[in-house]
Each structure stands twice: as structure tokens, then as C-alpha cells.
């Protein structure tokens, strides 16, 4: 029973880290997609690259800006939770 609780607690923490690290990128993808979609609807421009390029540029920019936070979150999760479990601590 104790091992199952440790497993599910670790799984819960891992999923939480995944959610926290993906929120900035997913939110900027949503906002940029809405802005481009609104722009296309207002101007009747139906260019495929217009939907892809600004969204990709925004995602890359936010990823670059939040790379330190994402790395720190993942390293902290591994060092604080997974490594002690692997070595039996």
C-alpha cells in the first residue's frame, strides 16, 4: 500500500510539473491563434502561412524566454523526487 501511495504521489507531482511548464507555451499559442484568426476573419485573408508563422514565432519566443524556468522545474523535480526514489532513499 505504501509503494502505491509513493507511485501515485510521484505521478501527481510529475503531471503537475508538466502542466506548470506547458502553461506559458500553450497560452501564447492560444492567444496568438485567436489574434491571427480574428485578423483573418476581419480582412478575409485566407493565407495558410499567415496562421502558421506568427504562432510558431510566438511559441519559439516564449519557449526561449521561459527555458530557464522550465529547466529549473524539471531539474528540481528530478533531484527532489525521482533521484531519491531511484537510489532507494
Biopython code that builds the backbone (N, CA, C, O; Angstrom):
import numpy as np
from Bio.PDB.StructureBuilder import StructureBuilder

atoms = [
    (1, "UNK", "N", (0.822, -1.195, 0.000)),
    (1, "UNK", "CA", (0.000, 0.000, 0.000)),
    (1, "UNK", "C", (0.863, 1.254, 0.000)),
    (1, "UNK", "O", (0.527, 2.245, -0.649)),
    (2, "UNK", "N", (1.979, 1.210, 0.731)),
    (2, "UNK", "CA", (2.856, 2.377, 0.815)),
    (2, "UNK", "C", (3.513, 2.665, -0.529)),
    (2, "UNK", "O", (3.655, 3.827, -0.909)),
    (3, "UNK", "N", (3.916, 1.620, -1.256)),
    (3, "UNK", "CA", (4.552, 1.811, -2.558)),
    (3, "UNK", "C", (3.575, 2.393, -3.571)),
    (3, "UNK", "O", (3.968, 3.190, -4.422)),
    (4, "UNK", "N", (2.306, 2.002, -3.489)),
    (4, "UNK", "CA", (1.302, 2.568, -4.383)),
    (4, "UNK", "C", (1.094, 4.049, -4.103)),
    (4, "UNK", "O", (0.926, 4.839, -5.033)),
    (5, "UNK", "N", (1.104, 4.428, -2.846)),
    (5, "UNK", "CA", (0.943, 5.835, -2.486)),
    (5, "UNK", "C", (2.123, 6.662, -2.981)),
    (5, "UNK", "O", (1.944, 7.777, -3.470)),
    (6, "UNK", "N", (3.315, 6.120, -2.855)),
    (6, "UNK", "CA", (4.502, 6.825, -3.362)),
    (6, "UNK", "C", (4.427, 6.955, -4.875)),
    (6, "UNK", "O", (4.749, 8.009, -5.424)),
    (7, "UNK", "N", (4.005, 5.891, -5.556)),
    (7, "UNK", "CA", (3.883, 5.930, -7.011)),
    (7, "UNK", "C", (2.888, 6.991, -7.450)),
    (7, "UNK", "O", (3.185, 7.799, -8.330)),
    (8, "UNK", "N", (1.698, 6.992, -6.836)),
    (8, "UNK", "CA", (0.671, 7.943, -7.259)),
    (8, "UNK", "C", (1.025, 9.376, -6.872)),
    (8, "UNK", "O", (0.666, 10.312, -7.586)),
    (9, "UNK", "N", (1.711, 9.556, -5.772)),
    (9, "UNK", "CA", (2.159, 10.892, -5.390)),
    (9, "UNK", "C", (3.209, 11.413, -6.366)),
    (9, "UNK", "O", (3.180, 12.582, -6.752)),
    (10, "UNK", "N", (4.126, 10.552, -6.760)),
    (10, "UNK", "CA", (5.143, 10.938, -7.738)),
    (10, "UNK", "C", (4.503, 11.221, -9.088)),
    (10, "UNK", "O", (4.886, 12.173, -9.769)),
    (11, "UNK", "N", (3.542, 10.411, -9.478)),
    (11, "UNK", "CA", (2.827, 10.634, -10.731)),
    (11, "UNK", "C", (2.080, 11.956, -10.703)),
    (11, "UNK", "O", (2.086, 12.696, -11.687)),
    (12, "UNK", "N", (1.440, 12.256, -9.583)),
    (12, "UNK", "CA", (0.718, 13.525, -9.446)),
    (12, "UNK", "C", (1.666, 14.712, -9.542)),
    (12, "UNK", "O", (1.362, 15.701, -10.209)),
    (13, "UNK", "N", (2.798, 14.617, -8.887)),
    (13, "UNK", "CA", (3.772, 15.700, -8.955)),
    (13, "UNK", "C", (4.357, 15.851, -10.358)),
    (13, "UNK", "O", (4.583, 16.971, -10.817)),
    (14, "UNK", "N", (4.600, 14.746, -11.035)),
    (14, "UNK", "CA", (5.108, 14.797, -12.406)),
    (14, "UNK", "C", (4.121, 15.437, -13.363)),
    (14, "UNK", "O", (4.507, 16.225, -14.226)),
    (15, "UNK", "N", (2.851, 15.101, -13.213)),
    (15, "UNK", "CA", (1.826, 15.722, -14.048)),
    (15, "UNK", "C", (1.693, 17.209, -13.743)),
    (15, "UNK", "O", (1.473, 18.015, -14.647)),
    (16, "UNK", "N", (1.826, 17.569, -12.478)),
    (16, "UNK", "CA", (1.746, 18.984, -12.109)),
    (16, "UNK", "C", (2.914, 19.769, -12.708)),
    (16, "UNK", "O", (2.729, 20.887, -13.189)),
    (17, "UNK", "N", (4.100, 19.195, -12.680)),
    (17, "UNK", "CA", (5.257, 19.850, -13.298)),
    (17, "UNK", "C", (5.031, 20.002, -14.799)),
    (17, "UNK", "O", (5.371, 21.036, -15.373)),
    (18, "UNK", "N", (4.462, 18.985, -15.437)),
    (18, "UNK", "CA", (4.177, 19.065, -16.868)),
    (18, "UNK", "C", (3.171, 20.164, -17.169)),
    (18, "UNK", "O", (3.321, 20.886, -18.155)),
    (19, "UNK", "N", (2.153, 20.301, -16.338)),
    (19, "UNK", "CA", (1.150, 21.352, -16.541)),
    (19, "UNK", "C", (1.777, 22.728, -16.349)),
    (19, "UNK", "O", (1.578, 23.624, -17.169)),
    (20, "UNK", "N", (2.521, 22.893, -15.283)),
    (20, "UNK", "CA", (3.124, 24.201, -14.984)),
    (20, "UNK", "C", (4.109, 24.618, -16.069)),
    (20, "UNK", "O", (4.154, 25.790, -16.441)),
    (21, "UNK", "N", (4.891, 23.686, -16.579)),
    (21, "UNK", "CA", (5.883, 24.051, -17.586)),
    (21, "UNK", "C", (5.261, 24.261, -18.966)),
    (21, "UNK", "O", (5.854, 24.940, -19.805)),
    (22, "UNK", "N", (4.093, 23.700, -19.217)),
    (22, "UNK", "CA", (3.477, 23.866, -20.536)),
    (22, "UNK", "C", (2.511, 25.039, -20.609)),
    (22, "UNK", "O", (2.136, 25.448, -21.709)),
    (23, "UNK", "N", (2.096, 25.592, -19.480)),
    (23, "UNK", "CA", (1.117, 26.684, -19.494)),
    (23, "UNK", "C", (1.584, 27.901, -20.287)),
    (23, "UNK", "O", (0.795, 28.413, -21.082)),
    (24, "UNK", "N", (2.807, 28.400, -20.128)),
    (24, "UNK", "CA", (3.185, 29.590, -20.906)),
    (24, "UNK", "C", (3.148, 29.363, -22.417)),
    (24, "UNK", "O", (2.679, 30.225, -23.160)),
    (25, "UNK", "N", (3.632, 28.228, -22.870)),
    (25, "UNK", "CA", (3.680, 27.958, -24.303)),
    (25, "UNK", "C", (2.276, 27.749, -24.858)),
    (25, "UNK", "O", (1.947, 28.279, -25.919)),
    (26, "UNK", "N", (1.454, 26.992, -24.160)),
    (26, "UNK", "CA", (0.094, 26.748, -24.646)),
    (26, "UNK", "C", (-0.755, 28.012, -24.621)),
    (26, "UNK", "O", (-1.580, 28.221, -25.510)),
    (27, "UNK", "N", (-0.563, 28.848, -23.620)),
    (27, "UNK", "CA", (-1.361, 30.074, -23.557)),
    (27, "UNK", "C", (-0.976, 31.045, -24.661)),
    (27, "UNK", "O", (-1.848, 31.696, -25.237)),
    (28, "UNK", "N", (0.317, 31.157, -24.970)),
    (28, "UNK", "CA", (0.709, 32.056, -26.062)),
    (28, "UNK", "C", (0.259, 31.488, -27.409)),
    (28, "UNK", "O", (-0.063, 32.256, -28.315)),
    (29, "UNK", "N", (0.230, 30.182, -27.559)),
    (29, "UNK", "CA", (-0.281, 29.586, -28.797)),
    (29, "UNK", "C", (-1.771, 29.878, -28.954)),
    (29, "UNK", "O", (-2.239, 30.176, -30.053)),
    (30, "UNK", "N", (-2.506, 29.793, -27.859)),
    (30, "UNK", "CA", (-3.936, 30.092, -27.899)),
    (30, "UNK", "C", (-4.192, 31.554, -28.237)),
    (30, "UNK", "O", (-5.014, 31.858, -29.102)),
    (31, "UNK", "N", (-3.497, 32.456, -27.562)),
    (31, "UNK", "CA", (-3.717, 33.885, -27.780)),
    (31, "UNK", "C", (-3.301, 34.293, -29.193)),
    (31, "UNK", "O", (-4.028, 35.020, -29.870)),
    (32, "UNK", "N", (-2.138, 33.826, -29.636)),
    (32, "UNK", "CA", (-1.704, 34.198, -30.986)),
    (32, "UNK", "C", (-2.619, 33.586, -32.049)),
    (32, "UNK", "O", (-2.870, 34.216, -33.077)),
    (33, "UNK", "N", (-3.112, 32.386, -31.822)),
    (33, "UNK", "CA", (-4.064, 31.779, -32.749)),
    (33, "UNK", "C", (-5.361, 32.562, -32.823)),
    (33, "UNK", "O", (-5.920, 32.745, -33.904)),
    (34, "UNK", "N", (-5.839, 33.023, -31.680)),
    (34, "UNK", "CA", (-7.057, 33.836, -31.673)),
    (34, "UNK", "C", (-6.845, 35.170, -32.384)),
    (34, "UNK", "O", (-7.712, 35.620, -33.133)),
    (35, "UNK", "N", (-5.708, 35.794, -32.152)),
    (35, "UNK", "CA", (-5.436, 37.083, -32.791)),
    (35, "UNK", "C", (-5.312, 36.922, -34.303)),
    (35, "UNK", "O", (-5.875, 37.715, -35.057)),
    (36, "UNK", "N", (-4.588, 35.916, -34.747)),
    (36, "UNK", "CA", (-4.433, 35.689, -36.184)),
    (36, "UNK", "C", (-5.771, 35.306, -36.807)),
    (36, "UNK", "O", (-6.099, 35.763, -37.902)),
    (37, "UNK", "N", (-6.538, 34.479, -36.124)),
    (37, "UNK", "CA", (-7.852, 34.099, -36.633)),
    (37, "UNK", "C", (-8.790, 35.287, -36.743)),
    (37, "UNK", "O", (-9.538, 35.411, -37.712)),
    (38, "UNK", "N", (-8.747, 36.157, -35.748)),
    (38, "UNK", "CA", (-9.566, 37.367, -35.798)),
    (38, "UNK", "C", (-9.113, 38.276, -36.939)),
    (38, "UNK", "O", (-9.937, 38.845, -37.656)),
    (39, "UNK", "N", (-7.801, 38.406, -37.098)),
    (39, "UNK", "CA", (-7.272, 39.220, -38.192)),
    (39, "UNK", "C", (-7.701, 38.659, -39.551)),
    (39, "UNK", "O", (-8.073, 39.414, -40.449)),
    (40, "UNK", "N", (-7.647, 37.345, -39.696)),
    (40, "UNK", "CA", (-8.059, 36.726, -40.953)),
    (40, "UNK", "C", (-9.544, 36.896, -41.199)),
    (40, "UNK", "O", (-9.963, 37.106, -42.337)),
    (41, "UNK", "N", (-10.338, 36.809, -40.162)),
    (41, "UNK", "CA", (-11.779, 36.976, -40.324)),
    (41, "UNK", "C", (-12.124, 38.424, -40.685)),
    (41, "UNK", "O", (-13.039, 38.664, -41.473)),
    (42, "UNK", "N", (-11.409, 39.371, -40.122)),
    (42, "UNK", "CA", (-11.692, 40.782, -40.402)),
    (42, "UNK", "C", (-11.222, 41.206, -41.789)),
    (42, "UNK", "O", (-11.860, 42.048, -42.421)),
    (43, "UNK", "N", (-10.125, 40.643, -42.272)),
    (43, "UNK", "CA", (-9.567, 41.066, -43.551)),
    (43, "UNK", "C", (-9.877, 40.101, -44.689)),
    (43, "UNK", "O", (-9.560, 40.406, -45.838)),
    (44, "UNK", "N", (-10.471, 38.972, -44.418)),
    (44, "UNK", "CA", (-10.792, 37.932, -45.408)),
    (44, "UNK", "C", (-9.553, 37.404, -46.118)),
    (44, "UNK", "O", (-9.638, 36.957, -47.262)),
    (45, "UNK", "N", (-8.414, 37.451, -45.456)),
    (45, "UNK", "CA", (-7.189, 36.873, -45.998)),
    (45, "UNK", "C", (-7.106, 35.439, -45.490)),
    (45, "UNK", "O", (-7.072, 35.200, -44.283)),
    (46, "UNK", "N", (-7.073, 34.490, -46.415)),
    (46, "UNK", "CA", (-7.030, 33.081, -46.033)),
    (46, "UNK", "C", (-5.702, 32.449, -46.453)),
    (46, "UNK", "O", (-5.681, 31.452, -47.175)),
    (47, "UNK", "N", (-4.629, 33.020, -46.008)),
    (47, "UNK", "CA", (-3.285, 32.525, -46.314)),
    (47, "UNK", "C", (-2.850, 31.537, -45.233)),
    (47, "UNK", "O", (-2.934, 31.848, -44.045)),
    (48, "UNK", "N", (-2.393, 30.362, -45.626)),
    (48, "UNK", "CA", (-2.021, 29.341, -44.652)),
    (48, "UNK", "C", (-0.777, 29.726, -43.861)),
    (48, "UNK", "O", (-0.681, 29.428, -42.670)),
    (49, "UNK", "N", (0.170, 30.382, -44.512)),
    (49, "UNK", "CA", (1.380, 30.761, -43.787)),
    (49, "UNK", "C", (1.096, 31.851, -42.762)),
    (49, "UNK", "O", (1.834, 31.990, -41.787)),
    (50, "UNK", "N", (0.047, 32.614, -42.970)),
    (50, "UNK", "CA", (-0.311, 33.652, -42.005)),
    (50, "UNK", "C", (-0.765, 33.042, -40.681)),
    (50, "UNK", "O", (-0.591, 33.661, -39.632)),
    (51, "UNK", "N", (-1.333, 31.860, -40.710)),
    (51, "UNK", "CA", (-1.741, 31.213, -39.463)),
    (51, "UNK", "C", (-0.572, 30.506, -38.798)),
    (51, "UNK", "O", (-0.528, 30.399, -37.572)),
    (52, "UNK", "N", (0.363, 30.027, -39.585)),
    (52, "UNK", "CA", (1.434, 29.196, -39.044)),
    (52, "UNK", "C", (2.629, 29.996, -38.524)),
    (52, "UNK", "O", (3.108, 29.748, -37.417)),
    (53, "UNK", "N", (3.102, 30.934, -39.303)),
    (53, "UNK", "CA", (4.349, 31.629, -38.985)),
    (53, "UNK", "C", (4.257, 32.484, -37.716)),
    (53, "UNK", "O", (5.142, 32.376, -36.868)),
    (54, "UNK", "N", (3.229, 33.331, -37.541)),
    (54, "UNK", "CA", (3.185, 34.122, -36.296)),
    (54, "UNK", "C", (3.036, 33.267, -35.045)),
    (54, "UNK", "O", (3.626, 33.567, -34.008)),
    (55, "UNK", "N", (2.246, 32.202, -35.145)),
    (55, "UNK", "CA", (2.072, 31.328, -33.995)),
    (55, "UNK", "C", (3.376, 30.620, -33.650)),
    (55, "UNK", "O", (3.730, 30.510, -32.476)),
    (56, "UNK", "N", (4.085, 30.144, -34.653)),
    (56, "UNK", "CA", (5.364, 29.483, -34.423)),
    (56, "UNK", "C", (6.383, 30.462, -33.841)),
    (56, "UNK", "O", (7.132, 30.107, -32.930)),
    (57, "UNK", "N", (6.416, 31.688, -34.359)),
    (57, "UNK", "CA", (7.351, 32.690, -33.840)),
    (57, "UNK", "C", (7.042, 33.018, -32.385)),
    (57, "UNK", "O", (7.960, 33.154, -31.577)),
    (58, "UNK", "N", (5.774, 33.145, -32.043)),
    (58, "UNK", "CA", (5.391, 33.443, -30.660)),
    (58, "UNK", "C", (5.746, 32.281, -29.734)),
    (58, "UNK", "O", (6.217, 32.502, -28.618)),
    (59, "UNK", "N", (5.527, 31.061, -30.182)),
    (59, "UNK", "CA", (5.847, 29.889, -29.366)),
    (59, "UNK", "C", (7.351, 29.790, -29.133)),
    (59, "UNK", "O", (7.792, 29.516, -28.017)),
    (60, "UNK", "N", (8.137, 30.012, -30.182)),
    (60, "UNK", "CA", (9.588, 29.951, -30.038)),
    (60, "UNK", "C", (10.086, 31.047, -29.101)),
    (60, "UNK", "O", (10.971, 30.810, -28.279)),
    (61, "UNK", "N", (9.515, 32.255, -29.225)),
    (61, "UNK", "CA", (9.932, 33.364, -28.358)),
    (61, "UNK", "C", (9.615, 33.065, -26.891)),
    (61, "UNK", "O", (10.452, 33.294, -26.017)),
    (62, "UNK", "N", (8.426, 32.561, -26.620)),
    (62, "UNK", "CA", (8.051, 32.264, -25.237)),
    (62, "UNK", "C", (8.852, 31.083, -24.707)),
    (62, "UNK", "O", (9.228, 31.069, -23.535)),
    (63, "UNK", "N", (9.115, 30.102, -25.547)),
    (63, "UNK", "CA", (9.949, 28.986, -25.114)),
    (63, "UNK", "C", (11.343, 29.475, -24.745)),
    (63, "UNK", "O", (11.903, 29.056, -23.732)),
    (64, "UNK", "N", (11.897, 30.349, -25.555)),
    (64, "UNK", "CA", (13.222, 30.887, -25.280)),
    (64, "UNK", "C", (13.229, 31.695, -23.980)),
    (64, "UNK", "O", (14.188, 31.629, -23.212)),
    (65, "UNK", "N", (12.152, 32.462, -23.734)),
    (65, "UNK", "CA", (12.085, 33.273, -22.522)),
    (65, "UNK", "C", (11.873, 32.428, -21.264)),
    (65, "UNK", "O", (12.362, 32.786, -20.193)),
    (66, "UNK", "N", (11.162, 31.330, -21.379)),
    (66, "UNK", "CA", (10.843, 30.512, -20.207)),
    (66, "UNK", "C", (11.704, 29.258, -20.094)),
    (66, "UNK", "O", (11.440, 28.398, -19.254)),
    (67, "UNK", "N", (12.721, 29.150, -20.928)),
    (67, "UNK", "CA", (13.580, 27.970, -20.905)),
    (67, "UNK", "C", (14.244, 27.769, -19.540)),
    (67, "UNK", "O", (14.364, 26.633, -19.082)),
    (68, "UNK", "N", (14.669, 28.828, -18.897)),
    (68, "UNK", "CA", (15.289, 28.711, -17.580)),
    (68, "UNK", "C", (14.321, 28.184, -16.538)),
    (68, "UNK", "O", (14.668, 27.314, -15.739)),
    (69, "UNK", "N", (13.098, 28.717, -16.547)),
    (69, "UNK", "CA", (12.076, 28.257, -15.603)),
    (69, "UNK", "C", (11.734, 26.787, -15.835)),
    (69, "UNK", "O", (11.604, 26.018, -14.883)),
    (70, "UNK", "N", (11.589, 26.402, -17.098)),
    (70, "UNK", "CA", (11.261, 25.014, -17.419)),
    (70, "UNK", "C", (12.386, 24.083, -16.971)),
    (70, "UNK", "O", (12.134, 23.029, -16.387)),
    (71, "UNK", "N", (13.614, 24.476, -17.247)),
    (71, "UNK", "CA", (14.764, 23.650, -16.844)),
    (71, "UNK", "C", (14.860, 23.527, -15.331)),
    (71, "UNK", "O", (15.086, 22.435, -14.809)),
    (72, "UNK", "N", (14.688, 24.637, -14.623)),
    (72, "UNK", "CA", (14.749, 24.603, -13.160)),
    (72, "UNK", "C", (13.654, 23.723, -12.583)),
    (72, "UNK", "O", (13.896, 22.978, -11.633)),
    (73, "UNK", "N", (12.447, 23.798, -13.147)),
    (73, "UNK", "CA", (11.338, 22.981, -12.648)),
    (73, "UNK", "C", (11.616, 21.497, -12.856)),
    (73, "UNK", "O", (11.387, 20.689, -11.957)),
    (74, "UNK", "N", (12.105, 21.142, -14.029)),
    (74, "UNK", "CA", (12.382, 19.728, -14.305)),
    (74, "UNK", "C", (13.542, 19.204, -13.479)),
    (74, "UNK", "O", (13.480, 18.088, -12.965)),
    (75, "UNK", "N", (14.598, 19.994, -13.344)),
    (75, "UNK", "CA", (15.751, 19.561, -12.547)),
    (75, "UNK", "C", (15.356, 19.409, -11.081)),
    (75, "UNK", "O", (15.766, 18.455, -10.420)),
    (76, "UNK", "N", (14.565, 20.346, -10.576)),
    (76, "UNK", "CA", (14.120, 20.256, -9.182)),
    (76, "UNK", "C", (13.269, 19.008, -8.962)),
    (76, "UNK", "O", (13.415, 18.327, -7.947)),
    (77, "UNK", "N", (12.384, 18.709, -9.906)),
    (77, "UNK", "CA", (11.546, 17.516, -9.775)),
    (77, "UNK", "C", (12.395, 16.254, -9.778)),
    (77, "UNK", "O", (12.177, 15.352, -8.969)),
    (78, "UNK", "N", (13.356, 16.189, -10.681)),
    (78, "UNK", "CA", (14.217, 15.009, -10.743)),
    (78, "UNK", "C", (15.086, 14.888, -9.497)),
    (78, "UNK", "O", (15.197, 13.802, -8.928)),
    (79, "UNK", "N", (15.704, 15.988, -9.064)),
    (79, "UNK", "CA", (16.601, 15.913, -7.911)),
    (79, "UNK", "C", (15.854, 15.685, -6.610)),
    (79, "UNK", "O", (16.326, 14.940, -5.751)),
    (80, "UNK", "N", (14.712, 16.303, -6.452)),
    (80, "UNK", "CA", (13.987, 16.204, -5.190)),
    (80, "UNK", "C", (13.116, 14.964, -5.095)),
    (80, "UNK", "O", (12.882, 14.465, -3.994)),
    (81, "UNK", "N", (12.629, 14.454, -6.221)),
    (81, "UNK", "CA", (11.666, 13.371, -6.158)),
    (81, "UNK", "C", (12.161, 12.060, -6.792)),
    (81, "UNK", "O", (12.116, 11.006, -6.157)),
    (82, "UNK", "N", (12.623, 12.131, -8.024)),
    (82, "UNK", "CA", (12.920, 10.887, -8.729)),
    (82, "UNK", "C", (14.258, 10.270, -8.345)),
    (82, "UNK", "O", (14.340, 9.055, -8.171)),
    (83, "UNK", "N", (15.297, 11.067, -8.211)),
    (83, "UNK", "CA", (16.607, 10.516, -7.881)),
    (83, "UNK", "C", (16.585, 9.831, -6.508)),
    (83, "UNK", "O", (17.116, 8.727, -6.381)),
    (84, "UNK", "N", (15.987, 10.449, -5.471)),
    (84, "UNK", "CA", (15.928, 9.718, -4.189)),
    (84, "UNK", "C", (15.138, 8.402, -4.284)),
    (84, "UNK", "O", (15.468, 7.432, -3.603)),
    (85, "UNK", "N", (14.117, 8.369, -5.111)),
    (85, "UNK", "CA", (13.386, 7.116, -5.286)),
    (85, "UNK", "C", (14.226, 6.063, -5.997)),
    (85, "UNK", "O", (14.138, 4.874, -5.690)),
    (86, "UNK", "N", (15.043, 6.511, -6.949)),
    (86, "UNK", "CA", (15.876, 5.564, -7.692)),
    (86, "UNK", "C", (16.972, 4.966, -6.825)),
    (86, "UNK", "O", (17.300, 3.787, -6.957)),
    (87, "UNK", "N", (17.538, 5.777, -5.938)),
    (87, "UNK", "CA", (18.624, 5.260, -5.108)),
    (87, "UNK", "C", (18.086, 4.626, -3.822)),
    (87, "UNK", "O", (18.858, 4.111, -3.012)),
    (88, "UNK", "N", (16.774, 4.664, -3.637)),
    (88, "UNK", "CA", (16.161, 3.981, -2.512)),
    (88, "UNK", "C", (16.059, 4.804, -1.248)),
    (88, "UNK", "O", (15.975, 4.259, -0.147)),
    (89, "UNK", "N", (16.067, 6.120, -1.406)),
    (89, "UNK", "CA", (16.034, 6.983, -0.233)),
    (89, "UNK", "C", (14.719, 7.423, 0.192)),
    (89, "UNK", "O", (14.600, 8.155, 1.175)),
]
sb = StructureBuilder()
sb.init_structure("model")
sb.init_model(0)
sb.init_chain("A")
sb.init_seg("    ")
for serial, (resi, resn, name, xyz) in enumerate(atoms, 1):
    if name == "N":
        sb.init_residue(resn, " ", resi, " ")
    sb.init_atom(name, np.array(xyz, "f"), 0.0, 1.0, " ", f" {name:<3s}", serial, name[0])
structure = sb.get_structure()
